[in-house]
Amino acid sequence: MPARQKLTITLMIFICADICFGIDQLKLYRDDIGVVYPEKAKSPLAVSECRPSPELKKDKPKRHPSFDETSVAIVRDLEESVAATMESASDSAIPIPPVITGEFILEAGNTYHATTDVTIPANQILRHEGGAVVEWAAGCGLLKEPDGIYIARGKPWAMCIHIPDSNSPSPGYWDGIRLEGGTARDSVSELTYTYTAYAEKAVILRDITLNRFFENNFFEFNNSGIVSYGPRQTKITNNVCYWNGFGIDAFMENESGTGADPNYVIEIVSNTCHENNYGILLSGTSL
């Protein structure tokens, strides 16, 4: 790759089930960790096996927790937070309009139902409070158009929830969330402490730089967790991707394979990718 291509990748935590990292690591299945929601058997997305040889299973002292132990603890805490958020939300579902006008607020403690695609046009705002649950119909998704604003600001104990409206979904049941860049160099849209499950692509960041890092989000059972297209990029940090096809799928170019800009870099920092087919996949450019 030529020297003038700037490509910065910092991987502080990278955990992928397809590689054995050392002694005493045992593959853990969902039944082992007491999943609260949704209760499902082992996903067909995870197909590999990773087991230690018999001689490594002898009674050796563990000086530090294994990668699996650490990531399972992280996932367990997050799933407990998701379950608590859903438990506190109302059972009756409020419809979401297909086109957001003015400012529409998904209020904490409420459950909302999207039966069509939802679009946020330029200068319109969809605000998602922590503790609000959105159930998505099959094939539907959220699109933030250029210069539209989507602010999902959850809390560790009250997350912004996106789930399917089915009790027996498969990965890819609904489309996911797509954030398009706009005329401003930095977007005021925000996603932090959100949970997204069973989408085709949980979140697409397309040519957008967020004012606040894309951080502290939890993605599981999606065909892809986080998908980022250039040239503008957003720092991706402290997210958890569990049991997806792709955990983080990042491209320096746009979707047509052009438009890469050496003035933009992507940082992927301190994310936990566990039990995905691919943890982090990065595609560069010919610049």
N, C-alpha and C positions, 0 to 999 in steps of 0.2 A: 504494500500500500504506500503511495507516495507520501513524502513527509508533510506536505501541506494539508493533508486531510486530518482535521482535528477530531479525534474520537476518544473520549474520556469515559472509561467504565471503571467504577469502583464497586467491587463485590465484597461486602463485609461479611455477609452470611449467605452462603449458597448451598442449599441442602437439596439433593435430588436423589430419589429412591433408586435410580438406575445405576448408582455407583456405590460399592461398598467402601466405607471410609476408614475402617480399622477394625480392631478386635472387639469382640463382644457386642457387635451390632446385630440386632434381630429385626427382621421386618415386622412391623406392626400393622394390623388390619383394623378397619373401622370398628369391628366388634370389640376390640381390645380397649378402646378409649371412651366408650360410653357416649356415643353421639346423641345429642338431644334432638336436633332438627337438621335436616330431614333424616329419618331413619332409613337407611338403604344398605343393600349389600355392597360388596366390593365393586367399584366402578369398572366397567369394561375398558375405560381409558387407561387404567394402569395394568400393564400386561407383563412387566418384567419381574423377575425374582432376584432377591439379593440376600443370600444366607451365608453365614460364616461356616468355615470348615469345622468338623467336630472338635479338633484339637484346640480351637480358639474358644470353645464354650466351657472350658474347665474353670474351676473356681479361682479366677484371678481378680485381685482387688481393682475396683474402678476408681481411678484418681479424679476423673472428671465425668460429668454426664455425657453420654453419647449424643451425636447429632440428632438421632431419632428421638431420644428422651427430651431434648430441649425443644424440638419442633412440635412434638406431640403435646407438651405442656402449653406451648403458645396457642396451638389450635384449640385445645380444651378450654382455655380461658376465654378465647374469642367466641366459641360456640355457646358457652354459658352466657356470655353477654348478649348474643343474638337471641337465645331462648328467653332470657329475661325481658328483652325489649319486646319480643312478640307476645309474651304472656301479658304484658301490661297494656298492649294495644287493644282497641275495641274490636268486637267481632263483626259489627256491621261495616260494610265497605262503602266508601264515598267515591262516586265517579270522578275521574280526572278529565277535563276537557281536552279534545284532540289538539287544539291550538291555544297556547298560553297567551293571554292578553293582560297588559299591565303587570301586576305581581300576583302570583298564585302561591299560596303557602300550604305546604303539606305539614299539618300541625302535629306536634308530639302527642302520642296516645291514640291517634287515629289510624285506621286502616283505609287505604285507597285502592281502587280497582281501575286499571287501564285496559279497556277492551279494544282500543285502536292505538295506532302510533300517536305519540305525543310530540309536538314540535314547539320549540321555543324560538320564535322569530327574533330578529334584531331589536335590541332595546327593550325586550320583554324579560321578565324574571320569574324563574321557578325556584322557590326557596324551600328546601327540605330540612325540617327540624329533626334533631336527634330524637328517636323514639317514634317516628312515623314510619309505617309499613306500607309499601306499594306492592300490590299483586298484579302481575302482568299476564295478559292473555297470550295464547300461542301466536308466534310470528310477529308480535308487536315490540316496539322499543321506543326509546327516548332519543330525540335529535335536538341538540343545541345548535342552531344555525349560526353562521358567522355574526358576531356581535350580540347574540343572545346571551343570557346569563343563567347559569344553573349553580346554585350554592347549596351544597349538601354538607352541613357542618354538624356531625354527630359528636358523641362523647363515648368514652370507653364503656360506660354503663348504659348508654342509650344511643344505639347506632341508627344510622339511616339505612333502612332495609329495602332491598329489591329482590323479590322472590316470584316464582311462577304461581299462577292461580290454580294449579293442579296438585292433587295429592300424590300423583305418581309420574312426575316429569322425568325427562331424560335431558342430558346436556344439549343445549341448543334449542330448548323449548321456546324461548323468546329471544328477541334480537340482541338486547343489551342497550348500553348508553353510548352515544356518539357525540363527542365535543369537537366542533369545527372551530378552527382559528378564525379571527376576524381582522379588521383593519388595525386594531391596537396591537402593539408588539407583545404586550402582556395582558392576559385576560384576568378579569376579577372572578371568574368562575372558580369553584372550589369543590374538592371532594376530600373529606377527611372523616375517618371513623364511619365508613359505609360498609355494607355487606351486600354482595351480589351473588346469586346462585342460579345455575341452570340456564345461563344465557349462551347464545352463540359466541359473541365476544362481549365479555362483561363490560369493559370500558374501552372505547377507542379514543385516543388523543390524536387528532389529526391536525398537524401543522399549528400547534398551539403551545404557548408558554404561559403557565399559570403563575399569577402573582405569588400564590402560596404553593409550596411543594405538593405533589400528589403523594399523600402519606397516610399511614395508619388505616389502610383499607384491607378488607378480608374478602377473598374470592375463592369459592369452591364449587365444584361440579359444573364448570363452564367448559366449552370447547376451547376457549382462550380466556385468560384472566385479563391481563393488561396488554393492549396493542397500541403502539406508538408509531406514528408516521412523521417524517420530517417535512421540510427542513427545520422548522421551529420545534424545539423539544422542551419537555418539562422534567425536572428532577423527580425521579421515582424512588421513594425512600420509605422504609419501615412498613411495607405492605406484606401481607401473608397470602400466598397462592397455594391452595391445597386441593389436590385431586382434580386438576384441570388437564386438558390436552396440552396446552402451552401455559406456563405460568406467566412469563413476561416475553412478549414478542415485539421487538423494537426494530424499526427501519429508519436509516438516516435519510432515505429518499421518500418521495410521496408515493401514493398508491400506483401511479403509472410508471414508477421506476426512474423518475427524473426529479430535478429540482433540488438536489442535495446542495447544501451551503456550508463551506468550511468554517464559516463564522459561528456556526451553532454546534454545540456538543450535547451529548446525552450523559447523564449521571444516573447510575442505578446503584443505590447505596442501602445496605443493611436490610434487604428484603429476605424473607424466608420462603423458599420454594420447596414444598414437600409433597411427595407422592404424585407429581405431575409426570406426563410422558416426557415433556421437555421443561426444564426449569426456567432457563433464560436463553432465548435465541436472539442473536443480534445480527442484522444484515447491514453491511456497509454500503460503499459506493465506489465507483471507478474513478472518482476525482483524484 
